[in-house]
Amino acid sequence: MSKPSKQAKRAVELQPAARPSRIRREPPPADKGVASLVNKIDWGSREWEVRFAVAGIIFFAVAITAVVFDIGHVLSL
């Protein structure tokens, strides 16, 4: 009989988990006012892209309508 092979890899020994920091910090002061609200908005988010697209489409539609009515008024004279 032969002996069993000892080529199996050893388990990796991991370091123990890091302890949470004991440093206590105060939260940053809250900014109040409209300026802080404007700064908090993520203007590049998907939601704002959709809002700007809808506003652009409505603006374009109003401009086309104004041109059509103006041309109609000029031709009716």
MOHU-V540477 format. One record per backbone hydrogen bond with DSSP energy under -0.5 kcal/mol. NH is the residue of the N-H (numbers start at 1). CO is the residue of the C=O. Records with the same first field share a line. If there is no record, write none. Layout:
BEGIN
NH->CO / CO
END
This chain:
BEGIN
14->12
25->23
37->33
38->34
39->35
40->36
41->37 / 38
43->41
45->42
49->45
50->46
51->47
52->48
53->49
54->50
55->51
56->52
57->53
58->54
59->55
60->56
61->57
62->58
63->59
64->60
65->61
66->62
67->63
68->64
69->65
70->66
71->67
72->68
73->69
74->70
75->71
76->72
77->74
END
